[in-house]
Amino acid sequence: FLSRHSLACFFGLVVASSLRYVFAPFSRCPASFAQSSAAGFRMLVRLVRVAFVLPFLGVCLVPLESVHHGVAAAIPFAHTIRPLHDSLANWHVSTSYGLFRRMTGVGEAPGGRKGWGGLPPSVVAVPGVVVEGSSEAAGEDSWKEIAFRYSLGKQTRQPRRTAPHQPRLDWQMWFAALGSYQHNDWFLHLLYKILEGSKDVLDLLDVDEAPWPSGQEPPKRVRAWLYHYDFTRLDTAWAHSTPGTRILNLSLAKDRGMWWKRSKVQQYIPEVSTAELEQVVKQQGWLVGKTRREAALKRIRNCTSAHRRSQIFGVWCDTTLAVRRLVAPMRQMTGWKVRSEIPRLLWRGASDLFFIDINFVLLVGPLLCLLLLRALLGLLFQGCGCGSAAKGSGGRSSKRLHSKIKEE
């Protein structure tokens, strides 16, 4: 999308919009000299604004050179924009800084190649913690990955986007990968719940790919590894210019489903059992044992205290619990996977797999139902003539108002 042609089209649209903005005061022919002078003054002010803003637009595009090496050359008057950008560098008018880009980027590009500003080229490696479980006493073959709903996992796992839903557990897993388990006590509590087979916790994971589904015997031991993930690349000139990447051959069936290139960095937490984690859970003040935890859950799901406070709080509590019970069966699934070859007819590098998240449906579905209900009610009122009647009465009242003004 950052090719020369696309940037040329972008600047063409910007120039056309700027000209339309500048000459907008003369869209209608002035009736007098005074109107012509006022329109000319407004056009002059707009021209000064455009002459001031357009160079800064070019300055803001210069940092994109760290993403695509041909951006600066495609900017019009690049030989003039570059010195302007360098002179304003001390004031940080435009930079390529991004909080998560700087904070979560890991790995180094091989070969010592440097990009814009002395930074390495765009090797988009991110850290990820992979949890494994085992039900046997020994043997590396007994370890199986425990998949999360949205976090990084196997190399063939397609990235999932769930906006406007915010998966808090998977979001925390990302930050856990930036540090260690010593600074993330909740991670140890999570492993303890997995070993205990807690249904509420297992439902937060990917229930469709769970090696130990809820209701079955949980694993005996767990461990975690730290990986560095990077997207695989299509066979393009830009991919070949970035060292250290894996370039796919789409003619091979095994490469079509490879979304990630990952490398094992180190062990995040050694293998632990329930007995070893139980002491840590007690020290943190969390409940130990299913009996005590189930009793606490019953107290949480009881609206007696809410009714004692006021009737409004009681009704709100009852409604919330009723909605939770209604959607509880839907939480037993992650979503729907749909395959179609139609996108690949348009572009050979497109994915044939679409994932529809269940939480996205639960959030957006009611909103779409409300919009549909509103549209149906609008058609219904138009069909019964209510809109035309209101329009007619409004027209008659406005005519009466104008006649009264004329009489006065």
FENDA-V892951 format. One record per residue. N is the residue number from 1. OMEGA is omega in radians with two decimals (* if undefined). BURIAL is 1 if it has 24 or more other ideal C-beta (glycine too) atoms within 12 Angstrom, else 0. Layout:
BEGIN
[[N,OMEGA,BURIAL] [N,OMEGA,BURIAL]]
END
This chain:
BEGIN
[[1,-3.13,0] [2,3.12,1] [3,3.13,0] [4,-3.10,0] [5,-3.14,0] [6,3.10,0] [7,3.08,1] [8,3.08,0] [9,3.14,0] [10,-3.14,1] [11,3.05,1] [12,3.09,0] [13,3.13,0] [14,3.14,1] [15,3.13,0] [16,3.11,0] [17,3.13,0] [18,3.12,0] [19,3.11,0] [20,3.13,0] [21,-3.09,0] [22,-3.05,1] [23,3.12,0] [24,3.12,0] [25,-3.14,0] [26,3.10,0] [27,3.04,0] [28,-3.11,0] [29,3.13,0] [30,-3.12,0] [31,-3.09,0] [32,3.13,0] [33,3.13,0] [34,3.11,0] [35,3.12,0] [36,3.13,0] [37,3.12,0] [38,3.12,0] [39,3.10,1] [40,3.11,0] [41,3.11,0] [42,3.11,0] [43,3.12,1] [44,3.11,0] [45,3.13,0] [46,3.12,1] [47,3.10,0] [48,3.11,0] [49,-3.12,0] [50,3.14,1] [51,3.12,0] [52,-3.02,0] [53,-3.04,0] [54,3.08,1] [55,3.13,1] [56,3.02,0] [57,3.07,1] [58,3.11,1] [59,-3.13,1] [60,-3.13,1] [61,-3.11,1] [62,3.13,1] [63,3.09,1] [64,3.08,1] [65,3.11,1] [66,3.12,1] [67,-3.12,1] [68,-3.01,1] [69,-3.08,0] [70,-3.07,1] [71,-3.07,1] [72,-3.13,1] [73,-3.11,0] [74,3.13,1] [75,3.08,1] [76,-3.12,0] [77,-3.09,0] [78,-3.14,1] [79,3.08,0] [80,-3.10,0] [81,-3.09,1] [82,3.08,1] [83,3.10,0] [84,3.11,1] [85,-3.13,1] [86,-3.13,0] [87,3.14,0] [88,-3.05,0] [89,-3.11,0] [90,3.14,0] [91,3.09,0] [92,3.11,0] [93,3.10,0] [94,3.09,1] [95,3.08,0] [96,-3.09,1] [97,3.00,0] [98,-3.03,0] [99,-3.07,0] [100,3.10,0] [101,-3.14,0] [102,-3.01,0] [103,-2.99,0] [104,3.12,0] [105,-3.13,1] [106,3.10,1] [107,3.13,1] [108,3.12,0] [109,3.13,1] [110,3.10,0] [111,3.11,0] [112,-3.10,0] [113,-3.14,0] [114,3.12,0] [115,-3.10,1] [116,3.11,1] [117,-3.13,0] [118,-3.13,0] [119,3.08,0] [120,3.12,1] [121,-2.95,1] [122,2.95,1] [123,-2.95,1] [124,3.12,1] [125,3.12,1] [126,3.13,1] [127,3.11,1] [128,3.12,1] [129,3.13,1] [130,-3.13,1] [131,3.12,1] [132,3.11,1] [133,-3.14,1] [134,3.12,1] [135,-3.10,0] [136,-3.06,0] [137,-3.06,0] [138,3.09,0] [139,3.13,0] [140,-3.12,0] [141,-3.11,0] [142,-3.11,0] [143,3.13,1] [144,3.12,1] [145,3.07,1] [146,-3.02,1] [147,2.99,1] [148,-3.09,1] [149,-3.00,1] [150,-3.10,1] [151,3.10,1] [152,-3.12,1] [153,-3.13,1] [154,-3.08,1] [155,3.14,1] [156,-3.09,0] [157,-3.14,1] [158,3.07,1] [159,-3.10,1] [160,3.09,1] [161,-2.96,0] [162,-3.12,1] [163,0.21,0] [164,3.12,0] [165,3.11,0] [166,3.13,0] [167,-3.00,1] [168,-3.11,0] [169,-3.14,1] [170,3.06,1] [171,3.10,0] [172,3.11,1] [173,3.11,1] [174,3.14,1] [175,3.09,1] [176,3.14,1] [177,3.13,1] [178,-3.13,1] [179,3.14,0] [180,-3.12,0] [181,3.10,1] [182,3.13,0] [183,3.14,0] [184,-3.11,1] [185,-3.12,0] [186,-3.14,0] [187,3.08,1] [188,3.10,1] [189,3.09,1] [190,3.12,1] [191,3.12,1] [192,3.13,1] [193,3.10,1] [194,3.12,1] [195,-3.13,1] [196,-3.14,1] [197,-3.14,1] [198,-3.09,1] [199,-3.12,1] [200,3.13,1] [201,-3.14,1] [202,3.10,1] [203,3.07,1] [204,3.13,1] [205,3.12,1] [206,-3.07,1] [207,3.14,1] [208,-3.10,0] [209,-3.08,0] [210,3.06,1] [211,3.07,1] [212,-3.10,1] [213,3.13,0] [214,-3.12,1] [215,3.10,0] [216,-3.12,0] [217,-3.11,0] [218,3.10,1] [219,-3.13,1] [220,-3.12,1] [221,3.07,1] [222,3.05,1] [223,-3.11,1] [224,3.12,1] [225,3.05,1] [226,3.11,1] [227,2.95,1] [228,-3.06,1] [229,3.03,1] [230,3.10,1] [231,2.94,1] [232,-3.09,1] [233,2.96,1] [234,-3.09,1] [235,3.14,0] [236,3.12,0] [237,3.13,0] [238,3.12,0] [239,3.13,1] [240,-3.14,0] [241,3.14,0] [242,-3.08,1] [243,3.05,0] [244,-3.12,1] [245,3.07,1] [246,-3.10,1] [247,-3.07,1] [248,2.99,1] [249,-3.02,0] [250,3.06,0] [251,3.10,0] [252,-3.09,0] [253,-3.09,0] [254,-3.13,0] [255,-3.07,0] [256,-3.11,1] [257,-3.12,0] [258,-3.13,1] [259,-2.99,1] [260,2.86,1] [261,-3.10,1] [262,3.11,1] [263,-3.14,0] [264,-3.07,0] [265,-3.10,0] [266,3.08,0] [267,-3.11,0] [268,3.06,1] [269,3.14,1] [270,-3.10,0] [271,-3.10,1] [272,3.12,1] [273,-3.13,1] [274,-3.11,1] [275,-3.13,0] [276,-3.13,0] [277,-3.07,1] [278,3.13,0] [279,3.13,0] [280,-3.14,1] [281,3.12,1] [282,-3.13,0] [283,3.13,0] [284,3.10,0] [285,3.10,0] [286,-3.10,1] [287,3.13,0] [288,3.13,1] [289,-3.10,0] [290,-3.08,0] [291,-3.13,0] [292,-3.11,0] [293,3.10,1] [294,3.08,0] [295,3.10,0] [296,3.11,0] [297,3.09,0] [298,3.10,0] [299,3.13,0] [300,-3.07,0] [301,3.11,0] [302,-3.08,0] [303,-3.11,1] [304,-3.13,0] [305,3.12,0] [306,3.10,0] [307,3.11,0] [308,-3.14,0] [309,3.09,0] [310,-3.14,0] [311,-3.14,0] [312,3.11,0] [313,3.13,0] [314,3.11,0] [315,3.13,0] [316,3.12,0] [317,3.12,1] [318,3.14,0] [319,3.14,0] [320,3.13,0] [321,3.12,0] [322,3.11,0] [323,3.12,0] [324,3.11,0] [325,-3.13,0] [326,-3.08,0] [327,-3.13,0] [328,3.11,0] [329,-3.14,0] [330,3.09,0] [331,3.12,1] [332,3.10,0] [333,-3.13,1] [334,-3.11,1] [335,-3.12,1] [336,3.08,0] [337,-3.11,0] [338,3.12,0] [339,3.12,0] [340,3.13,0] [341,-3.10,0] [342,3.12,0] [343,-3.14,0] [344,3.02,0] [345,3.12,0] [346,3.14,0] [347,-3.01,0] [348,3.13,0] [349,-3.10,0] [350,3.12,0] [351,3.09,1] [352,-3.08,0] [353,3.08,0] [354,-3.14,0] [355,3.11,1] [356,-3.05,0] [357,-3.12,1] [358,3.13,1] [359,3.06,1] [360,3.12,1] [361,-3.13,1] [362,3.14,1] [363,-3.05,0] [364,-3.10,0] [365,3.11,0] [366,3.11,0] [367,3.11,0] [368,3.10,0] [369,3.10,0] [370,3.10,0] [371,3.11,0] [372,3.10,0] [373,3.11,0] [374,3.12,0] [375,3.13,0] [376,3.10,0] [377,3.09,0] [378,3.10,0] [379,-3.13,0] [380,-3.14,0] [381,3.07,0] [382,3.14,0] [383,-3.14,0] [384,3.07,0] [385,-3.13,0] [386,-3.13,0] [387,-3.14,0] [388,3.12,0] [389,3.11,0] [390,3.13,0] [391,3.13,0] [392,3.12,0] [393,3.10,0] [394,3.11,0] [395,-3.13,0] [396,3.14,0] [397,3.12,0] [398,3.09,0] [399,3.11,0] [400,-3.14,0] [401,3.13,0] [402,3.13,0] [403,3.11,0] [404,3.12,0] [405,3.14,0] [406,3.13,0] [407,3.13,0] [408,*,0]]
END
